Amino acid sequence: MTTTTAPPVGPTPTDPRQAVDPLPGAGSTWSVSWHGVRTVATLELRQRVRSTRWIVSLVVFGLLVGGVSVLTWAFARQVDDAAWTVGPTMFGFIAFFVLFLGLLVSPTLSATAINGDRAAGTLATLQVTLLSALEIVLGKLLAAWLASLAFLAVSLPFILWAFATGNTSPLAVLTTVLLLAVMLAVVCAMGLGFSALTARTAGSAVLSYVAVASLSVLSLIIFGLSVPLVSGIETVQVYEEDWEAWEREGNEYPLDGEPMIPCTWVEREQYVSHTERTWWLLAINPFVIVADAAPDAVRPRDDYYGSFDPLALIRQGVRTARLGPPETFNYCWRELEMTGQGFGAGTSDDGRPLSPVWPWGLSVNLLLGAAGVLFATHRLRIPQRTLPRGTRVA
Amino acid sequence: MPTAADGAVGPAPLAPAPEHPGIVVSGVRRHFGAVRAVDGVDLVARRGAVTALIGPNGSGKTTLLLVLAGLLVPDAGTVRIAGHDPVTAGLTTRALTGWMPDAFGTWDSLTAREVLTTVGAAYRLPAARAAARAAELLDLVHLTDLADRPAHVLSRGQKQRLGLARALVHDPQVLLLDEPASGLDPRSRVDLRVLVRDLAAQGKTILVSSHVLVELDEMADDAVFVSAGRTVAAESLAAASAARRPWRLRALSQSGLAGWLTAAGVPWRPEGGTANGFAPPPDLLDSPGSLVVDLDGEAGAADLLRAAVGAGVPVTSLAPASGALEATYLALEEERR
């Protein structure tokens, strides 16, 4: 500061006020413009990306995924060098590992976005501009999501490697990558909601990880522990081989071939698990969503089972759990073999058709993400009437 | 320093209403839990004038500015910013208001220029205009040299200047400055004062909160005193200057000066002494020194000076011992005890 006269503050050739959005309602809490969202997202990316060891994080992430991919490849080949399952096995493991790391990384990007700014004193200066609360929230969400997509992009080569190994449907690559991206967005949105909820960044980070753990691990544990609660001895209708009748008719065991045992309906007491009441605990799991949405591996015609395709196993298990026990049990093996029931994809072991669970799980997750966004927006609307406990405005 | 006549070159105000005063606050209350941060504030800040908001720490100045900036809803009372209610017409008032917060935060990783262009974009300026405005403001607050350095290398005073530029990005009609001078070096304080006077001359409404009263003496036209969340007094600087307050009179001989004052019937006291009339003189020096007298404004000072010079007292200076606002402030504090 060396001059003694103040420079002119007067009108500028470009009077900025002319650009003030004349639309009534623009900038109020729920209005959104791409310009506003982009402004906030750019700010966030510049602010956060420059302030973190970004490249280092990406490289470490890539090395981790790469290392696990190589191990998976070695493991899958160990089981059977030439088997068709090597590709699908690799694909399943790598997809899950990327999802696992992504779920760990994403909350760090969004879970401190609002309370961190509040603590740094930069939130209110953004709020008093013409940006709407929703634009601020969506901008922060977009920035956090783009950042987590960078991690996904780093792992993409390894997912493609697994695909190139063979027998994975191209559609599986597409659904998996898409759903990975969507699940990262959901986690970012939930983190954002938590960062609007708590005053301290540590609190929201913990809550975000608790939420991720609840969806991906705790739900699984509760499902397992709740099996006894929904299970018990019940009287069920069973269609089974009637050996007594066969003997009464004076039949003798044939020397060659199978005996033609007649089947009949009887009532039996049997242990039954009503997982159709708790399947949703599995469906909300991000890992299940990704696994369930992927199409089946491309099988050679002569091979039914004998696969170790983790995605297919999860798919079969969750869809079967959703069906619950059948109304009647068919133990008439002879007839089953004749009709060929109980085999093939798309049916349960007892031959009932299976339906996908991922649309349900995805919907629940999207609702959770939307709730995070709506809550954060609600907290950012100004002027504020009540302040959340422990927070300051600026 | 520009005069009000310079205001003719300023842009015409966007909001209607020359008849609307800049800021009108009546009976505003705002509590946080059990704490009554603002408990009945009334004030009027005129357009084209600088109004000082004065009060001790914790008297509710910052909370009041948060209400005016449209961040908080008052529990009671009304606020009008250029005739608009920040609660019901939030967007309009936000477009008209520039707020420089007290608690200072800045986006550390952005450069000073990016901070301003980002805020410009947030006020929906097109990119080219935002860039031009940023360059202009950086020049205004003398940060052009540091424009492309990240904000975290800026000193506290430089950040403060950047904060002022940020509040000016959208050329607001109403400026809310919360402790703008804190952390500024003397040169920057002078610049701030000139800038604020200049903006007022353009017809903008400026409300400055501070407890550095000397600073405000030079800058403000009006003053509003708040204490414990209430308005306790409001007066113009002219009135405050005319009020009775202590002046410091200096002469070549301190004892000679005391002798003349006593003879002339003017109560005096030594520096830092209490005003108890004609107390026996403490050990006064026969060398240059000063004494404090209470005078009624500039007119009283002129009378005393004329008399002293006429009587041959070797007076070297006569100046207010405290700022006009400081005297009023201390008097109010005195009353409240």
Interface residues (C-beta under 8 A of the other chain):
Chain A: M1 T2 T3 T4 T5 A6 P7 P8 V9 G10 P11 T12 P13 T14 D15 P16 R17 A19 V20 D21 P24 G25 A26 G27 S28 H35 G36 T39 V40 T42 L43 R46 Q47 R48 V49 R50 S51 D117 A120 G121 T122 A124 T125 L126 Q127 V128 T129 L130 L131 I382 P383 Q384 R385 L387 R392 V393 A394
Chain B: V9 G10 P11 L14 F32 L66 V67 A69 G70 L71 L72 V73 P86 V87 G90 L91 R94 A95 T97 W99 P101 D102 A103 F104 G105 T106 W107 D108 S109 L110 E114 T118 V119 G120 A121 A122 Y123 R124 L125 P126 A128 R129 A130 A132 R133 E136 D139 L140 H142 P150 R166 L168 V169 H170 D171 D185 R187 S188 V190 D191 V194 L195 D198 L199 Q202
